[in-house]
Amino acid sequence: MCRYIVAISGASGSAYGLSVIKGLADAGHEVIITASREGILIMKDETGVDISGGKNAAGIISDKLKTDKKLIMFYPEDDLHAPISSGSFETAGMVIAPCSMKTLSGVANGYANNLIERAADVVLKERRILVLIPRETPLSAIHLENMLKLARLGVHILPAMPGFYNRPNTVQDMIDNIAGRALDILGIDNNLYKRWG
């Protein structure tokens, strides 16, 4: 069992983050979740998962995803005393899903203004696996330059571009395609999507 961080920032696509969380927990790994205020509001709008009250966020997410409650923890974005703020707190990697362009810029430039950006900064400095699932279209040159900067640092940029070779039947199939690819990068066996061949 390993420990992973999943962050949900303020972009459309929180379902990607929830699918990654479920995949990690179902594989028996601890998942530490953080979310921006905007991410929490968008998640409620898009998925019906409401953790805006701040209490029992881990339990609410665990119940929604039908995962083991002991494997899920949650820290709000302004809790810079959370364990994931320190490099001495061991994690195996981090996924930001979805990753807003604001968050991507903060990570690319070492801004560390909130727990998401600080945790990503820690993952980078400790040379752990960092996966960003950016959600924006079209992309500006600034977005692309920030992604290139991070890719050159070893960050995995996984745009939310689901494949159609597997003939998805539902929106969840398309979401799981991207979440499964993120889990692949982390080295987590999964069957969230149909593989080629």
C-alpha positions, 0 to 999 in steps of 0.5 A: 500500500502506498499513499497518493495525493489527488487535488481537484482544482477549479476547472470543469472535470472534477469527475476525473479526480473522483475516478482517480480517487476511486481507482487508487482506493479500490487498489488499496492505496491511501488517498489524500485529497485536497480541493480548491474552493472553486473546485469544491463548488464545481464538483457539487455542480457537476457531480452532486458531491457536496463537500462545501460544508467542510465537515466529513469531506472524506466520508462524503467522497468515500460514500459517493465512490463506495470506497474504504473510508479508512483510505480517504483523507481530506485537507482544505486548500488553505490548510498549509499545516497539512502533512502533504506540505512537507517533503518529509511526509512520504507519498508516492505521487500526486495527480491534479485532476482537473488542473485549472490553468491558474493552478498549472501556472502556480505549479510551473512558477513555484508560487505555492499559494495554497495546499494544491500548489504547495503539495505539487511543489513538494512532489517536484522537489522530492522528484516524485511522480506528478500528473496534471490533467489540464482542462482548458480549450483552446490553449493559449501560448502561455498555457502551452509554455507552462505545460512545456516548462513542467514537462521538461521538469518531468511532470506528466501532462495528461490532457483530458482527451479521451480515446474513442478506439474503445468505443465508449458507451457512456460519459463515465467510460470517457472519464475512466479512460483518462483516469486509467491513463493517470493510474498507469503513469503512477504504476497502478494496475487498473482496468478502468479502460479498454486497452488497444489490441 
